[in-house]
Amino acid sequence: MPCYSSWQLFQDWRYAIDKDFVTSEGEPFPYADNGKRQWGSEIERFPFDEEPQNGCVSSDGTRLAIAVGQNIHVFDTETWGSVCVLKGHTSRIDGLAFKPNDANTLVSSEESNYGATPADFKPATIVWDIDKAKNAPAPEDTSLGGAGAAAATAAVGKLEDLGVKLTEDDKAELEKSFLPDIIRAVAKRNVADNTRIHARLNTSFQSENFSPSGKQMAYLPGDRPHSNGNAPWDIEICSTDNFEHVMTLKGHTDAIMWTGWSPDETLFASVAWDGTIRIWDAVEGREIHRFETDHQNWTGAFSSDSQYFVATGGSGTVRVYALRQDDTLHWEFKAGDRDPWRRTVSWHPDGKLIAVGGEDRGEILLLDIEKKEVIQKRMLSTAAGQVDDEELRSTMGGFIGVSEVRFVDRGNKLAVWAHGDSSIEVFDINQQVKWRFARGGTEDGPGADKWRDEKGKVTNEGGSGMVVWEQRDKGQLFLASLDFDAVRIWAVPLTADGVNDH
C-alpha cells in the first residue's frame, strides 16, 4: 500500500460527490440560493495564531466559547465582540461545555501534552464564572515578557557574583525558558478561587457532559488510565449546585468514548472500548443493561422519548436498542463485510430517523428505525483529487470521514462536518436543498486561487470541527467552523414556524 498522509490529503483534496441525498423525484439535492460558499464569504471571522481545537455555545445562543491552546476566548454572538479570555489552564484544553440554561457557567478540562508538561501535572477541570472573570485583571502573555526579562537579569547578576559570566545570548535563552513557567504560575493564580476538579471532561464523539436540565455533570476522575488493556475506567456524577460528588459508576475496563443522559434524565449511558454499552439508572447509579459487542464501541444517543438507544461499534455496526422491551435489540444495521467505522450519530426529534456519519468518503446515512432501512445515503468521490497515482487516489477516501452530524431546526435540517474535507454541509430534509461552506481551495470558484499554489495544490490545513446553534428571533441557524487559522461564522435561514415541519 502506498504511503500517504493527512497533510498530503489536505493539499490534494477536491470536493466531488459519488452519491448524494435525493429528492422525491429521484434527483440529487440542489444547492439553496447562495448555498455554495467557501472561505472569504463568511459573515464573521475570528483569526488566531494557532488552530482552535474546541468550541461550544451557550444553550440560549448568546455566547460562543473557543479553546485555543491553553486559553478560552468567549464571544458575544449578538455583536461578535470579545467578552473575555479565560486563562487558567497550564496545558492544552481538550474539553469545553456550557452549563445548560446558564450562559455564565462554563467548564473546561485539560490533558497532558505528554513531554511538554511537568512530571507532577494533574489534569484539571475548571468551573468558570464568566461575568466574574471578565472583570478580573488578567495580564496578556506578551506583557509577562517583562517578568521573564527581570528574572533573567536577576539570575545573570547572581551568577556573576558566583563567578559565572553569561553572554547576551545566554540571557536571552534564560528569558525564553523562564516565560512558560511565569505564564503557568499566573494561570494558576487566576483560578485560585475557581472550583477545580482533578478530572477530565469526555467530549469525544458528541458526548454530553451535563444532564439536559443542567443539574448534574459527568466527568472521568483523575489521571487518564491506560487504554487498550484492562484498567478501571470510572465515571463520576456531581451536582452542579456545588460540584460535589453524587455517585460513581464503576464497571468499564477500557477507554470510555461517549457518555450522556436520556432526555427525561432517568437513564445514563456509557459507550466504551471494552466491548460494552451500559445503561444506568441515573438516580440510583445502578446498571440496568449491559449490551456486549465483539469490538470497540464509539458513540451513542438516546431517542427523544428516552425509549431507544443507538450505539456504534468498531466493525461499523449500528445497533438500536429498545430499552423497555423484553427483546432489547430492535435493529442491527451493517451494510457489508467491510463497513467503515461509524463514530457519530444523531436522533431526529420525532424518534423515527437516525443520522450516522462514517469514516470512508464522507459517508452519511439516514436510517428509518421503523422500516429498518437506509432512506438516504451520501458518499463523496476521490475522482477530482489532485493525484496521478490511482492507488493513491483509492487511499484518499479513508482520510475523509464524517466527525459530526446534528439534526437542527426542529429536525428540518442536518448539519454535518467531515474531517479531511474540513467543511460544513447542511441538508434540509424537507425542502430537499443543501448548503456547503467549503475549506478554501477545495472547490473551484471565487477566492479558490487564494488557497492554491502554482501547481494547484491547496495550501491550508484541516480544522477541528463545528459549533451549531439557532437564534429563532433572527430566523437564523448559525454555524462556526473551527479552521486551522480562524473561526469562521456562517448562517442558514431557519424554517418558518409551521412550514414543512417533519
C-alpha positions, 0 to 999 in steps of 0.5 A: 500500500502506498504511503500517504498522509493527512497533510498530503490529503489536505493539499490534494483534496477536491470536493466531488460527490459519488452519491448524494441525498435525493429528492422525491423525484429521484434527483440529487439535492440542489444547492439553496440560493447562495448555498455554495460558499467557501472561505472569504464569504463568511459573515464573521471571522475570528483569526488566531495564531494557532488552530482552535481545537474546541468550541461550544455555545451557550444553550440560549445562543448568546455566547460562543466559547473557543479553546485555543491552546491553553486559553478560552476566548468567549464571544458575544454572538449578538455583536461578535465582540470579545467578552473575555479570555479565560486563562487558567489552564497550564496545558492544552484544553481538550474539553469545553461545555456550557452549563445548560440554561446558564450562559455564565457557567462554563467548564473546561478540562485539560490533558497532558501534552505528554513531554511538554508538561511537568512530571507532577501535572494533574489534569484539571477541570475548571468551573468558570464564572464568566461575568466574574472573570471578565472583570478580573485583571488578567495580564496578556502573555506578551506583557509577562515578557517583562517578568521573564526579562527581570528574572533573567537579569536577576539570575545573570547578576547572581551568577556573576557574583558566583563567578559565572559570566553569561553572554547576551545570548545566554540571557536571552535563552534564560528569558525564553525558558523562564516565560512558560513557567511565569505564564503557568504560575499566573494561570494558576493564580487566576483560578485560585478561587475557581472550583477545580476538579482533578478530572477530565471532561469526555467530549469525544464523539458528541458526548454530553457532559451535563444532564439536559436540565443542567443539574448534574455533570459527568466527568472521568476522575483523575489521571487518564488510565491506560487504554487498550488493556484492562484498567478501571475506567470510572465515571463520576456524577456531581451536582452542579449546585456545588460540584460535589460528588453524587455517585460513581459508576464503576464497571468499564475496563477500557477507554470510555468514548461517549457518555450522556443522559436520556432526555427525561434524565432517568437513564445514563449511558456509557459507550466504551472500548471494552466491548460494552454499552451500559445503561444506568439508572441515573438516580440510583447509579445502578446498571440496568443493561449491559449490551456486549459487542465483539469490538470497540464501541464509539458513540451513542444517543438516546431517542427523544422519548428516552425509549431507544438507544443507538450505539456504534461499534468498531466493525461499523455496526449500528445497533438500536436498542429498545430499552423497555422491551423484553427483546432489547435489540430492535435493529442491527444495521451493517451494510457489508463485510467491510463497513467503515467505522461509524463514530457519530450519530444523531436522533431526529426529534420525532424518534423515527430517523437516525443520522450516522456519519462514517469514516470512508468518503464522507459517508452519511446515512439516514436510517428509518428505525421503523422500516429498518432501512437506509432512506438516504445515503451520501458518499463523496468521490476521490475522482477530482483529487489532485493525484496521478497515482490511482492507488493513491487516489483509492487511499484518499477516501479513508482520510475523509470521514464524517466527525459530526452530524446534528439534526437542527431546526426542529429536525428540518435540517442536518448539519454535518462536518467531515474531517479531511474535507474540513467543511460544513454541509447542511441538508434540509430534509424537507425542502430537499436543498443543501448548503456547503461552506467549503475549506478554501481551495477545495472547490473551484470558484471565487477566492479558490486561487487564494488557497492554491499554489502554482501547481494547484495544490491547496495550501491550508490545513484541516480544522477541528470541527463545528459549533451549531446553534439557532437564534429563532428571533433572527430566523437564523441557524448559525454555524462556526467552523473551527479552521486551522487559522480562524473561526469562521461564522456562517448562517442558514435561514431557519424554517418558518414556524409551521412550514414543512415541519417533519 
